[in-house]
Amino acid sequence: MKVHNFSAGPCILPQVVFDKMAEACLNFNNSGTSILEISHRRKDAVEVMDTARALVKELMNVPETHDVLFMQGGASLQFPTVAYNLLKEGGKAAYLDSGKWAANAIKEAKRFGEINVVASSKEDNYNYVPKGYEIPTDVDYFHCTSNNTIFGTQMKEFPTTNVPVVCDMSSDILSKHVDVSKFGVIYAGAQKNMGPAGSAVAIVQKDLLGKTGRNIPDYLNYATHIAKESSFNTWPVIAIYGVMLNLQWLKEQGGVDAIAKINTAKAEAMYAEIDRNGLFTGTANVEDRSQMNATFVLNNEDVKAEFDAMLKEAGVVSLAGHRDVGGYRASMYNALPLESVKVLVEVMKQFEQKFG
Ligand SMILES: *Cc1c(COP(=O)(O)O)cnc(C)c1O
């Protein structure tokens, strides 16, 4: 039976990615060696890294002012890395507290300087994206989270400011057009929309570096990875290979603008059913709803077991909401086909006929 995987991350990837990764585990590039047993400095491994970086540049239209780096430690290690590289000794930074990951980023940055939280939606369990806040002009940067994976909210626009904007795009990178030139740093853990777990991407405006007066450990210094072309130390060839294959797939689909149309169609179908169906309620503020993660709850928890049984029967998996929100979360990343959303919507309709 075909399974419809709505996992929030690590998440569904295109079938071709799985096929080629499986093949590479046995015999990479017909070399007689597995991709798991080769040096990251072997010529065809270097090609994987170079291709992955070039594809990010191409698909996101990254300007010459920026470089694309793959690092380890996921998005979580980018939280302190960003502060290490951009927050001056004795300096200040502004942060938007729009969700749990944003709060984690704030916690890490506080180790490095004074953090001004410009707005927070924490008191409403992060069910909306704060707006109308002011970003001070005397901060080293402003940090925000484009998509709040757990709560199902997404920034529809980014503030205009003279300070560098740093954005955690872990769960919506490459899902729609973004003007990279407007950002100082964009980073993302790979496992939501870019590839398998095991790497993070950082897109860094080069002229922002080297100004903090800090003695940055080599690995955490963006400048190191720029100089070494993302091969400072041993990187996970299989993980970056997965990213590369996924980016190649995305390019074949017509790139970011083409996939954005499909993502919009998926989200529209999903939210239309959440709003139409009397047995469910969406948890996120309507105007801030995420195209990637749709969060909703059952109005009557007494029939939860019945709904869950119907989901299972239809092959819908990993729909459980995060424990901080409860209910359900339909994650609709690039690789999730519209067909899977249609299956889920159909289950919700049938559920309403039985229990509505
Ligand atoms: C998942 C997630 C993270 C954490 O990613 P890791 O790679 O596990 O550290 C950070 N930010 C956002 C927005 C996320 O969705």
The ligand as an SDF file (V2000), in Angstrom:
LIG
                    3D

 15 15  0  0  0  0  0  0  0  0999 V2000
   13.3600   21.7340   12.9030 C   0  0  0  0  0  0  0  0  0  0  0  0
   13.6950   23.1510   13.0650 C   0  0  0  0  0  0  0  0  0  0  0  0
   14.8670   23.5660   13.7150 C   0  0  0  0  0  0  0  0  0  0  0  0
   15.8340   22.5960   14.3420 C   0  0  0  0  0  0  0  0  0  0  0  0
   16.5100   21.9260   13.3780 O   0  0  0  0  0  0  0  0  0  0  0  0
   17.7280   20.9260   13.7320 P   0  0  0  0  0  0  0  0  0  0  0  0
   18.3560   20.7350   12.4020 O   0  0  0  0  0  0  0  0  0  0  0  0
   17.1020   19.6910   14.2970 O   0  0  0  0  0  0  0  0  0  0  0  0
   18.6130   21.5820   14.7120 O   0  0  0  0  0  0  0  0  0  0  0  0
   15.1310   24.9210   13.7840 C   0  0  0  0  0  0  0  0  0  0  0  0
   14.3000   25.8190   13.2590 N   0  0  0  0  0  0  0  0  0  0  0  0
   13.1490   25.4660   12.6270 C   0  0  0  0  0  0  0  0  0  0  0  0
   12.2610   26.5130   12.0570 C   0  0  0  0  0  0  0  0  0  0  0  0
   12.8190   24.1210   12.5180 C   0  0  0  0  0  0  0  0  0  0  0  0
   11.6910   23.7580   11.8930 O   0  0  0  0  0  0  0  0  0  0  0  0
  1  2  1  0
  2  3  1  0
  2 14  2  0
  3  4  1  0
  3 10  2  0
  4  5  1  0
  5  6  1  0
  6  7  2  0
  6  8  1  0
  6  9  1  0
 10 11  1  0
 11 12  2  0
 12 13  1  0
 12 14  1  0
 14 15  1  0
M  END
$$$$
